[in-house]
Amino acid sequence: MPLLHTPTEVSPKARPLAAPAWLQTGAVQRVRRALVPYLFILPFFVVLLIFLAYPLGYAFDLSLYRTQLVGGTKFIALQNYVQVFHDPYFWAGVRNMVIFGSIQVPIMLGLALLFALLLDSGIPRLRRVLRLGYFLPFAVPSAVAALMWGSLYGQSFGPIAQIAHALHFGTPGFLTERGILPSIGNVVTWQYTGYNMIIMFAALQAIPPDLYEAARIDGARDWQIALRIKIPLITPAIVVTCIFSIIGTLQLFSEPQIFQAAAPSAVSEFITPNLYVYTLAFTDQEVNYAAAVAFALGLVIALLSSLFLFVVYRRRAR
């Protein structure tokens, strides 16, 4: 005769605690589901406030004051900004970077586009090796890259100068007043071409291969596919790299700051706006005015980037 099993009683300690009735209502559940995503992104906003919003607010507060030997710190509202927009050194640095970027950025992005197209249509076995080789200079910190190229540019000890002397070509003018901007442009191009190439190559990988097959059936060659299919379809990626390059050009600092130690007569303190800000803050001890110059530079960057986007999308609309 089978034994009858009676249900065992669960001790009060083993029973799960039931949530209060007010937490089980539909409205509360919807609120909890709506708040969960914000809890996940809360650490990002905390870091953003600590390391970006607070420093910006502190710097803006500094820009509204002026520290004098007689009278101490005095609130002057926007007088520092008025002085910035009449400062010839600030505008000289902006002009230098606009001229620099109008030559260096097209060369850099042209090379990045060429390398991306070569990788997209190249030998699959060598694709990873070439991609790593093109991108590797970006992994080198800007200060290290400037030191390395500064050693190569050295007029008395650099290998380029020694080869030129051996061939009786004279002394190269890399670290002279006329050659310093092209020398910096070479360093920036060497370092950031691979980064922009990766962005363009990723955009090329997103294009459906069916478009290429249809074009080849119609008799299109590889260069025609590149010009009429690939480049038009990755225009948004090219625009992004242009924006990044404009911002990076106007914020150039590491290369001229390091080259200034090797060639102080060739690199002036206002050759770039950021170097001018650094000189004002840490050499001249004009922290308040340096903060105003930094915010003015941010405004110039925003205006130039917006102007570029306006021109690009206006042409696309036409």
Secondary structure as GFF3:
##gff-version 3
##sequence-region A 1 318
A	DSSP	three_ten_helix	21	24	.	.	.	ID=ss1
A	DSSP	alpha_helix	26	48	.	.	.	ID=ss2
A	DSSP	pi_helix	49	53	.	.	.	ID=ss3
A	DSSP	alpha_helix	54	63	.	.	.	ID=ss4
A	DSSP	beta_strand	65	68	.	.	.	ID=ss5
A	DSSP	beta_strand	72	75	.	.	.	ID=ss6
A	DSSP	alpha_helix	79	84	.	.	.	ID=ss7
A	DSSP	alpha_helix	88	121	.	.	.	ID=ss8
A	DSSP	alpha_helix	124	135	.	.	.	ID=ss9
A	DSSP	three_ten_helix	136	139	.	.	.	ID=ss10
A	DSSP	alpha_helix	142	153	.	.	.	ID=ss11
A	DSSP	alpha_helix	159	166	.	.	.	ID=ss12
A	DSSP	alpha_helix	180	205	.	.	.	ID=ss13
A	DSSP	alpha_helix	209	217	.	.	.	ID=ss14
A	DSSP	alpha_helix	222	225	.	.	.	ID=ss15
A	DSSP	pi_helix	226	230	.	.	.	ID=ss16
A	DSSP	alpha_helix	231	233	.	.	.	ID=ss17
A	DSSP	alpha_helix	235	250	.	.	.	ID=ss18
A	DSSP	alpha_helix	254	262	.	.	.	ID=ss19
A	DSSP	alpha_helix	273	282	.	.	.	ID=ss20
A	DSSP	alpha_helix	287	317	.	.	.	ID=ss21
###
